[in-house]
Amino acid sequence: MLLHLVLYSPNDQYQQMYELTRTYYRQFTNVKTIYYHYSPDQTEEYVLIDDILRIKGTEVFGPAITVKTIKAFEYFETDLFSYDYIIRSNISTIVNFHVLQRNLRQYELQHTSIDYAGSINVIKWRDPDAGIVTDEWIGLETVSGICIILSSMLVKNLLDHKQFIRFDIMDDVAIGIYAKEVSIPITSFTDMVQWMPNCHGNYDEVKQIIGDTLHQTMLYRNRNNESREIDVHQMSHIITLLQEVDESVWNSTI
């Protein structure tokens, strides 16, 4: 069983992405998907309604996301070991759980443990918006925030040692720093990511790019510089194409 936590903030485009992806993810009966965001008006620390976890607070971009992610982990802390892995993705990344779970099973068959996995990102420059304000972390390998795969044990360890978390840095980098400091290696799935170009929402262009590799692509990252509305259209096309794949194809690749 997997716990899939999706970083999310409510606005028009993200709401459309939520509607698209929640329908897709619900077909995976052994994956519990929860979307989490801040809610400034509630009095309770947490409110879980259906598949949305509302956390008391105000949405801001940047390092404050780390607090939100850790709070989401804390909400599920008592049930962590009910799940094999905790996955933190974001609203504009589509996770193909057929491929993700196949790869996790292959590692298990080889008796190889995974604690920290995903697409590797190397910090190459300062990024004040992400809290990287010195050269200290340049060269550090982390798992990209599009999808971070964590063992339940590592998440529990992280929560037990919150005093060592860099809350002044974006969550994907903060987790990477912690993993490095406790000598947790990265399992790379970098070659299983499709970074979607701007196809201007055109179905045929999307199909041409991803059609031949649907059975082996784990993640589809949607972020273009023109319009998030285009991302919504392209995400819809990707999900349509994934759902058109016969179940036997997924089974034959396990």
N, C-alpha and C positions, 0 to 999 in steps of 0.2 A: 504494500500500500504506500502511495506517495502523497505527501502534502504539498500542494502547489499554491504558493502565495504570489499573487499578482500585484505589483506596484501600480497604483492607479490614482488618478484624481479626477473628480467629476467635471467635465465640460462637454460641449456638444459633440466634438469628434471622439473624445475618449468614451463617451456614453455609447456611441455607435460601435466602437471597437469592443466595448463590453458586451453589447447585445450579440455581436457576431461570434466572439470567442467563447462566451459562456455556453452557447448552444453546441459548439464544436466540442468543447472539453467535456461536456456531460456524457458523451458517448463512452468515455473512459471510466468504467465503473470502479476501477481500483486506483483512481486518482481523485483526491478531494481538492477541488479548486476553490480558493477564497480570494476575492479581490479586497485590497485594504487601502483605506484613505483616511485622511483627517476630517473631522467634523467639528467645526468651531462652536456650534450652538448646543451640543449635548452636555448634560451634567455628569453622566456616567463615563468612566474611563474607556469602556468598550461597549459597543452595541453590535451584535451579530444578527443580521436579518438575511435569511436565505444564504446567498453566497457572497455577501458584502460585509466586511468587518469595518465598522466605523470606529475610529480612535479619536478621543478628545484632543483637539489641537487645530492649528491653522496651517493650511497648505503653503509651503514655500519650497522653491527649488534649491538644490545644493546640498551641503553637508547635513542639513536638518532631516533629510531623508533617512539618514542613518538611525536617528532616534525612532522614526516611524517604523522602520524595518525591525529594529530590535524589539519594539513594543509588540509588533505582530508575532514575532517569535515567542515573546513572553506569554502572550495570550494562549498559545498552544503548549506551553512548557510542560504541564502535567500530563499531556498526551503524546509527547514527542516520540516515545519509544513504541507507540502504536504504528509508526510510519518507518519505512526503511530509509527514505530520504526526504529531505525538505528542499523544495525548489523555489527559489525567488526569481521570478521573471518580471517582465513589465508588460503593460497593456498593448503595446504595438509590436510585440514579438509573438509569433505563433509557434507554439511548441508542438511538434509531431511526437506524441507520446508512444506511438507504435515504434518509432526508431529509437527514441530515448530509452525505453524499457528494454528493447532488444539489446542495446549496447550495455546496459547495466547487467543484464542476465549473462551476457558473454563474459564480462569480468568476473561475475560470481562463479561461473563454471570453471574459470581458470584459478579460482581461489585467490583472486586479487581484490583487495579491498579498495573502495573509493571513498574518500572523505570530502574531497573538494574538486569539482570538475566543471568543465564548460569550455567556452571559447577563450583562448588566452589573449590578454591585452597587455602590452608592454607600455609603461608610462614613459613618455619621451620628452615631455616638457612640463613646465609649470601650468597649472590650470586653477586660477583663483576661484572660479565658480564652483569647482569640485573640492575646494579646500587645500589644493596642492600649491602652496605658496613659497616653498623652498625647493632646492634641488635634492633634498634628502631621499625622495622616493623615485627619482628618475632611474630607469632601468629595471624597476620592480615589475615582475610578472604577476598579474592578478587574473581572475576570471572576470570576463566582461559582464557588466550589469544586465545585459539582455537576458541572461539565464544563468543563475548560479546554482549548481547542484551540490548539496551539503549532506553529509551523513547526519543522522539524528544525534550521534555522539558528539560530533563537532559543534552542532548548534547548542547542545547542552553545555559543552565546555565553554563555549563563547558566553553563554548567559551566566555561567558560574564565575566568570572572570571579566565581568563588564567593565571593571575599573581599568582594564588594559585596552578597551576599544577606543579608537580614535573617532570620537563623535564630532570632531571638527573637520572630518573628511568624508566625502561621499561614500555610501554604504558598500559599494562593490570594492572600492580601494581599501576601505577600513577593514573589511573581511579579509582581503588579500594580505594586508599588513599583519593582521593577527595570525593568519595561517603561516606566514613566513616566520613569525617570531616563535611559533610552537612547532616549527619544522614539519608542517603538513604539505606534502607535494601536490601539485596540480595534475589531475588527469585531463589530458587535452582532447576536446572534441571540436577543435578549431576548424577542421576540414569538413564539418557537417553543418556549416552555417551558410545560408544564402542571404547575403546583404542585398536587399531588393533595390534595383535602380528605379528611377522615375520613368514608369511606362505610361504616364499620363492617364492611369486608370484603365488602360486598354487591355481587355481580356486576352486577346490573341498574343499580345506581346508578353504578358505575364506567363501564359502557357508555354510560349516558346522558350522562355528562360528556365522555367522550373519543371516542365513536363517530363523530361527524361530522367530526372533525378529525385522524383518524389519519394521513391522507396528508400533513399539513403540520406535524405536531408532531415536533420533534427530540428533546426531552428530557421525561421524566416523573419528577419529583422526589417521592419518597415519604418523608414524615416527619411523623407526627402525634404529638400530645402524650399520647395515651391508651395506645397499645401498639404496639410494633414488630411484634408478631404480626399486627396488622391490616395493617401495611405489607406484610408477606409475602404475605398473601392478596390484597391489591390489586395487588401486582406480578405475581402469578400471573395475575390476570384481565387485566391490561394486555397481558402477553405473549401470552395466548391470543387476545385481540382482534387484536393485531398479526399473529399468524401466520395468522389467518383471512382477512386481506386478500389478494386475488388478486394474483399477481405482476405481472399486466398493469397494475394500478393504479400500482404503484411505477414500472414502466417508462414509463407514459404521462405521469408527472409529471417525468421527467428532462429 
